[in-house]
């Protein structure tokens, strides 16, 4: 019954996202004088009418004089009554057109226009523009951490991304290290790889994988791989916001101690092994036929030679990953916030919440000052013997390289 319930839930999520995205396939938006709007694919515009392909109504024709505004990212080809043609981005008004061609704006009265049709740029130019543009950044931060381990440490990371019109590749590696009185109390590594493809404008599908280790939180390893879909609800030069959902396969390994407890546990295990060897040896001297004493000596020797051979707790499950990504430019700074809710589909009471807020302020062309606040919640904190919340406040510098287009 439990398996059927999970299967139905997964099926429902897939169908939900499929239905949700149907209404966002087209990139052209028509706003009418009465305030109504339609989305679709423009076929043709003349002095009298506009022909539009829509998913629900099919191909429809509307009067040009009923149109208040046209939104389209791709250029148009304008055919004039004198036989000339002009290509460029179009600004629509009721009495004339404004065409932007090679950075120059040109005003054309409607009576001089024969027809307007969508067009694409020259294939060679389009291919050149669509080459993958690589960019990246490196960060060096000082962090104040509060949670299972309260400490300060140094963090560093490098991120690289390659972007084209239809897809995006993102890679990131990060690590943190800290000591107190020559005792390691922070050791954290993280790696991510993501591929994102846009079948239509603003709608994307993606595959995501990552691995992390955080000894300060008793996490020996968390590996994830999966895929999902998302939609860019707001996509503007100064502001973006997207929502996404994915199914993830997760493998976890939990350690029995944090770094500063490691030496203590090691010494305790060595001493326990030596005591076991001494006790078993004494029993064997008293009774040479006691085979159990030989086992005690062997077990004690293993503890002395490998004192940290404590078994890790492992956990394998499927989870649903629901996320929100927001960015906004404020003056010359950029504020971003990523929020992730990740419930297990096999253990409904197990879930994690991750919140990451970042403020980046440039001080030169390639260098920025960074301020980051990270919060992570684990619902199984009592089982892991860790704090429920892990907070990190980080400050430092970021250096950017590569294309910024």
C-alpha positions as CSV (number, residue, x, y, z in Angstrom):
1,X,0.0,0.0,0.0
2,X,2.9,2.3,0.9
3,X,4.6,1.7,-2.5
4,X,1.3,2.4,-4.4
5,X,0.8,5.6,-2.5
6,X,4.3,6.8,-3.4
7,X,3.9,5.8,-7.0
8,X,0.6,7.7,-7.2
9,X,2.2,10.7,-5.6
10,X,5.2,10.7,-8.0
11,X,2.8,10.3,-11.0
12,X,0.6,13.2,-9.7
13,X,3.7,15.5,-9.4
14,X,4.8,14.7,-13.0
15,X,1.3,15.3,-14.4
16,X,0.9,18.5,-12.4
17,X,4.1,20.0,-13.8
18,X,3.2,18.9,-17.3
19,X,-0.2,20.6,-17.1
20,X,1.3,23.7,-15.5
21,X,3.8,24.3,-18.3
22,X,1.3,24.0,-21.2
23,X,0.2,27.6,-20.9
24,X,3.8,28.9,-21.1
25,X,5.0,27.4,-24.3
26,X,4.6,30.5,-26.5
27,X,6.8,33.6,-26.3
28,X,4.6,36.2,-28.0
29,X,2.1,38.2,-25.8
30,X,-0.7,40.4,-27.2
31,X,-2.3,43.0,-24.9
32,X,-5.6,44.5,-26.0
33,X,-7.0,48.0,-25.4
34,X,-9.7,46.5,-23.1
35,X,-7.0,45.0,-20.8
36,X,-7.3,41.4,-22.0
37,X,-4.2,39.5,-23.2
38,X,-3.4,36.4,-25.3
39,X,-0.2,34.4,-25.6
40,X,0.7,32.6,-28.8
41,X,2.8,32.7,-31.9
42,X,2.4,35.6,-34.3
43,X,2.0,34.6,-37.9
44,X,1.5,38.0,-39.6
45,X,0.6,41.6,-38.9
46,X,-0.9,43.9,-41.5
47,X,-2.4,47.4,-41.5
48,X,-5.8,45.9,-40.7
49,X,-5.3,42.7,-38.6
50,X,-3.0,40.3,-36.7
51,X,-3.0,36.5,-37.1
52,X,-2.0,34.6,-34.0
53,X,-1.6,30.8,-33.4
54,X,-2.8,29.9,-29.9
55,X,-2.8,26.5,-28.1
56,X,-6.4,26.7,-26.9
57,X,-8.2,28.8,-29.5
58,X,-6.2,27.7,-32.6
59,X,-5.4,30.3,-35.3
60,X,-7.3,33.5,-34.7
61,X,-7.5,36.9,-36.4
62,X,-7.9,40.2,-34.4
63,X,-8.2,43.8,-35.5
64,X,-4.9,45.8,-35.3
65,X,-6.8,48.8,-33.8
66,X,-7.9,46.6,-30.9
67,X,-4.2,45.9,-29.9
68,X,-2.5,48.1,-27.3
69,X,0.9,46.3,-26.9
70,X,2.9,43.4,-28.4
71,X,5.7,41.6,-26.5
72,X,8.2,39.5,-28.4
73,X,11.9,38.9,-27.9
74,X,12.7,37.8,-31.5
75,X,13.0,40.3,-34.4
76,X,10.4,41.0,-37.1
77,X,10.7,41.6,-40.8
78,X,8.7,44.6,-42.0
79,X,7.7,44.7,-45.7
80,X,7.0,48.2,-46.9
81,X,4.6,49.2,-49.7
82,X,7.6,50.5,-51.7
83,X,9.2,47.1,-51.8
84,X,11.8,47.7,-49.1
85,X,12.2,45.3,-46.1
86,X,13.5,46.2,-42.6
87,X,14.5,43.7,-39.8
88,X,14.7,44.5,-36.1
89,X,13.0,44.6,-32.8
90,X,9.6,46.2,-32.8
91,X,7.8,48.7,-30.5
92,X,4.1,48.7,-31.2
93,X,1.9,51.8,-31.0
94,X,-1.5,52.5,-32.4
95,X,-0.4,55.1,-35.1
96,X,3.1,53.9,-36.0
97,X,5.9,51.4,-35.5
98,X,9.3,51.9,-34.0
99,X,11.9,49.4,-35.4
100,X,15.3,49.1,-33.8
101,X,17.9,47.9,-36.4
102,X,21.6,47.7,-35.5
103,X,21.0,50.0,-32.6
104,X,19.2,52.7,-34.6
105,X,15.5,53.4,-34.1
106,X,13.2,54.1,-37.1
107,X,9.6,55.3,-37.0
108,X,7.3,53.9,-39.7
109,X,3.6,55.0,-40.2
110,X,1.1,52.2,-40.6
111,X,0.0,53.4,-44.0
112,X,3.5,52.6,-45.4
113,X,3.5,49.0,-44.1
114,X,2.4,46.1,-46.3
115,X,2.9,43.3,-43.7
116,X,5.0,42.3,-40.7
117,X,6.2,38.7,-40.2
118,X,8.4,37.0,-37.6
119,X,12.0,36.4,-38.7
120,X,15.2,35.0,-37.4
121,X,18.7,36.4,-37.8
122,X,21.2,35.2,-40.4
123,X,22.1,31.6,-39.6
124,X,25.9,32.4,-39.5
125,X,25.2,35.3,-37.1
126,X,22.9,33.2,-35.0
127,X,25.4,30.4,-34.8
128,X,28.1,32.8,-33.7
129,X,25.8,34.3,-31.0
130,X,24.8,30.8,-29.8
131,X,28.3,29.6,-29.0
132,X,28.6,28.6,-25.4
133,X,29.8,31.5,-23.2
134,X,31.9,30.4,-20.3
135,X,32.2,32.4,-17.1
136,X,33.0,31.7,-13.5
137,X,34.0,33.0,-10.1
138,X,36.2,32.2,-7.1
139,X,35.4,33.0,-3.5
140,X,37.3,33.3,-0.3
141,X,35.2,33.8,2.8
142,X,35.5,33.8,6.6
143,X,32.6,32.1,8.4
144,X,31.0,32.1,11.8
145,X,29.2,28.7,12.3
146,X,26.6,27.9,15.0
147,X,25.0,24.5,15.4
148,X,26.4,21.0,16.1
149,X,29.8,22.6,16.0
150,X,30.2,26.3,17.1
151,X,33.3,27.7,15.4
152,X,34.9,30.0,12.9
153,X,36.5,28.8,9.7
154,X,37.7,29.6,6.2
155,X,35.7,28.8,3.1
156,X,36.7,28.8,-0.5
157,X,34.8,27.9,-3.7
158,X,35.1,28.0,-7.5
159,X,32.1,28.0,-9.8
160,X,32.1,27.7,-13.6
161,X,29.1,28.0,-16.0
162,X,28.6,27.7,-19.8
163,X,25.5,29.3,-21.3
164,X,23.9,29.1,-24.7
165,X,20.4,30.2,-25.8
166,X,18.8,26.9,-25.1
167,X,20.9,25.3,-22.3
168,X,23.1,25.9,-19.3
169,X,25.9,23.9,-17.6
170,X,26.9,24.8,-14.0
171,X,29.7,23.3,-11.9
172,X,30.8,24.2,-8.4
173,X,33.4,23.0,-5.9
174,X,33.7,24.3,-2.4
175,X,35.4,23.5,0.9
176,X,35.8,24.7,4.5
177,X,38.5,24.1,7.1
178,X,39.0,25.2,10.7
179,X,41.1,24.5,13.8
180,X,41.1,25.4,17.5
181,X,44.3,24.8,19.4
182,X,45.6,22.5,16.7
183,X,42.4,20.4,16.8
184,X,40.4,20.2,13.6
185,X,36.8,21.2,14.2
186,X,35.6,21.9,10.6
187,X,36.1,19.9,7.5
188,X,33.5,20.4,4.8
189,X,33.5,19.6,1.0
190,X,30.9,20.1,-1.6
191,X,30.6,19.4,-5.3
192,X,27.7,20.1,-7.7
193,X,27.0,19.5,-11.4
194,X,23.8,20.7,-13.2
195,X,22.6,20.7,-16.8
196,X,19.6,22.9,-17.7
197,X,17.7,22.9,-21.0
198,X,15.0,25.3,-22.3
199,X,12.5,23.6,-24.6
200,X,10.6,26.9,-24.6
201,X,11.3,30.4,-23.2
202,X,11.3,30.5,-19.4
203,X,10.4,26.8,-19.1
204,X,13.3,24.4,-18.4
205,X,14.1,20.8,-17.6
206,X,17.2,19.9,-15.7
207,X,19.4,17.1,-14.3
208,X,21.2,17.7,-11.0
209,X,23.8,15.8,-9.1
210,X,26.0,16.5,-6.1
211,X,28.0,15.2,-3.2
212,X,28.9,16.7,0.1
213,X,30.7,15.9,3.3
214,X,30.4,17.8,6.6
215,X,32.2,16.2,9.5
216,X,31.2,19.1,11.8
217,X,27.6,17.9,11.4
218,X,28.5,14.2,11.5
219,X,27.7,13.8,7.7
220,X,30.2,11.4,6.2
221,X,28.7,11.6,2.7
222,X,25.5,12.7,1.0
223,X,25.3,11.9,-2.7
224,X,22.3,12.8,-4.9
225,X,21.3,12.5,-8.6
226,X,18.0,13.3,-10.2
227,X,16.1,15.6,-12.5
228,X,13.0,17.8,-12.8
229,X,11.5,20.9,-14.4
230,X,11.1,24.5,-13.5
231,X,9.7,27.8,-14.7
232,X,11.1,31.3,-14.7
233,X,8.1,33.3,-13.3
234,X,9.9,36.6,-13.5
235,X,12.7,37.1,-16.1
236,X,13.8,40.7,-16.2
237,X,17.2,42.4,-16.4
238,X,17.0,43.6,-12.8
239,X,15.0,40.7,-11.3
240,X,14.5,37.0,-11.8
241,X,12.4,34.4,-9.9
242,X,12.0,30.7,-10.7
243,X,10.3,27.7,-9.1
244,X,11.3,24.1,-9.7
245,X,10.7,20.6,-8.6
246,X,12.7,17.4,-9.0
247,X,12.9,13.7,-8.0
248,X,16.2,12.8,-6.4
249,X,17.9,9.5,-5.5
250,X,19.8,10.1,-2.2
251,X,22.5,8.1,-0.4
252,X,23.7,9.2,3.1
253,X,26.4,8.1,5.4
254,X,26.5,9.5,9.0
255,X,29.5,9.4,11.3
256,X,29.4,8.6,15.0
257,X,31.4,11.7,16.0
258,X,32.4,15.3,15.0
259,X,36.1,16.1,14.2
260,X,37.1,17.4,17.7
261,X,35.8,14.2,19.2
262,X,37.9,12.0,16.9
263,X,41.1,11.9,18.9
264,X,39.2,11.3,22.1
265,X,37.3,8.4,20.6
266,X,40.6,7.1,19.1
267,X,42.4,7.1,22.4
268,X,39.4,5.5,24.2
269,X,39.2,2.7,21.6
270,X,43.0,2.1,21.8
271,X,42.9,1.9,25.6
272,X,39.9,-0.4,25.4
273,X,41.7,-2.7,23.0
274,X,44.8,-2.8,25.2
275,X,42.7,-3.6,28.3
276,X,41.0,-6.4,26.3
277,X,44.4,-7.8,25.2
278,X,45.7,-7.7,28.8
279,X,42.6,-9.4,30.3
280,X,42.4,-12.1,27.6
281,X,46.2,-12.8,27.9
282,X,45.9,-13.2,31.6
283,X,42.9,-15.7,31.2
284,X,44.9,-17.6,28.5
285,X,47.9,-18.0,30.9
286,X,45.6,-19.3,33.6
287,X,43.8,-21.7,31.2
288,X,45.7,-22.4,27.9
289,X,42.6,-24.3,26.6
290,X,40.4,-21.2,26.7
291,X,39.9,-20.5,23.0
292,X,37.7,-17.5,23.8
293,X,40.8,-15.8,25.2
294,X,42.4,-16.0,21.8
295,X,39.4,-14.3,20.2
296,X,39.6,-11.6,22.9
297,X,43.3,-11.0,22.1
298,X,42.5,-10.8,18.3
299,X,39.6,-8.4,18.9
300,X,41.7,-6.2,21.1
301,X,44.5,-6.1,18.5
302,X,42.1,-5.0,15.8
303,X,40.8,-2.2,18.0
304,X,44.4,-1.0,18.6
305,X,45.4,-1.2,15.0
306,X,42.1,0.4,13.7
307,X,40.5,2.3,16.5
308,X,38.1,4.3,14.4
309,X,36.5,1.3,12.7
310,X,33.1,2.4,13.9
311,X,30.3,1.5,11.6
312,X,28.7,4.3,9.7
313,X,24.9,4.7,9.6
314,X,23.7,4.6,5.9
315,X,20.4,5.7,4.4
316,X,19.1,5.3,0.8
317,X,15.9,6.9,-0.3
318,X,14.0,8.8,-2.9
319,X,13.1,12.4,-2.2
320,X,11.2,15.3,-3.8
321,X,13.2,18.5,-4.2
322,X,11.1,21.7,-4.4
323,X,13.0,24.9,-4.8
324,X,12.7,28.7,-5.3
325,X,15.5,30.9,-6.8
326,X,15.2,34.7,-6.6
327,X,17.7,37.4,-7.7
328,X,17.2,41.2,-7.6
329,X,19.6,44.0,-8.5
330,X,19.5,46.9,-5.9
331,X,21.6,49.9,-7.2
332,X,24.9,48.3,-8.1
333,X,24.5,45.3,-5.7
334,X,22.8,41.9,-6.3
335,X,20.6,40.2,-3.7
336,X,19.8,36.5,-4.1
337,X,17.9,33.9,-2.1
338,X,17.6,30.2,-2.7
339,X,15.1,28.1,-0.7
340,X,14.9,24.3,-0.9
341,X,12.4,21.9,0.8
342,X,13.3,18.3,0.4
343,X,10.9,15.6,1.9
344,X,11.7,11.9,1.7
345,X,9.0,10.0,-0.3
346,X,9.8,6.8,1.7
347,X,9.9,8.3,5.3
348,X,7.4,11.1,5.3
349,X,8.6,12.4,8.7
350,X,12.1,13.0,7.3
351,X,12.8,16.2,5.5
352,X,15.4,18.9,5.1
353,X,15.1,22.7,4.6
354,X,17.9,24.8,3.1
355,X,18.0,28.6,2.9
356,X,20.8,30.6,1.3
357,X,20.8,34.4,1.1
358,X,23.6,36.3,-0.5
359,X,24.4,40.0,-1.1
360,X,27.1,40.8,-3.6
361,X,28.5,44.4,-4.0
362,X,31.1,45.1,-6.7
363,X,34.2,47.1,-5.8
364,X,35.8,46.9,-9.2
365,X,35.2,45.3,-12.6
366,X,35.9,41.8,-11.5
367,X,35.9,41.9,-7.6
368,X,32.9,42.0,-5.3
369,X,32.4,41.9,-1.6
370,X,30.2,39.0,-0.5
371,X,27.9,38.5,2.5
372,X,26.2,35.1,2.9
373,X,23.7,33.7,5.4
374,X,23.1,29.9,5.2
375,X,20.5,28.0,7.3
376,X,19.9,24.3,7.2
377,X,17.3,22.2,9.1
378,X,17.3,18.4,9.5
379,X,14.1,16.8,10.9
380,X,16.1,13.7,12.1
381,X,18.4,15.7,14.3
382,X,17.6,13.7,17.4
383,X,18.4,10.4,15.7
384,X,21.7,11.8,14.4
385,X,22.5,13.4,17.8
386,X,23.0,16.8,16.1
387,X,21.5,20.3,16.4
388,X,18.3,20.8,14.4
389,X,19.6,24.0,12.8
390,X,22.9,24.8,11.3
391,X,23.6,28.5,10.8
392,X,26.6,30.0,8.9
393,X,27.3,33.7,8.4
394,X,30.1,34.3,5.9
395,X,31.9,37.4,4.6
396,X,34.7,37.7,2.0
397,X,35.5,38.5,-1.6
398,X,34.6,37.1,-5.0
399,X,36.6,37.3,-8.2
400,X,34.7,36.9,-11.5
401,X,36.2,35.8,-14.8
402,X,35.1,35.0,-18.3
403,X,32.0,36.3,-20.3
404,X,29.5,38.4,-18.4
405,X,26.9,38.5,-21.2
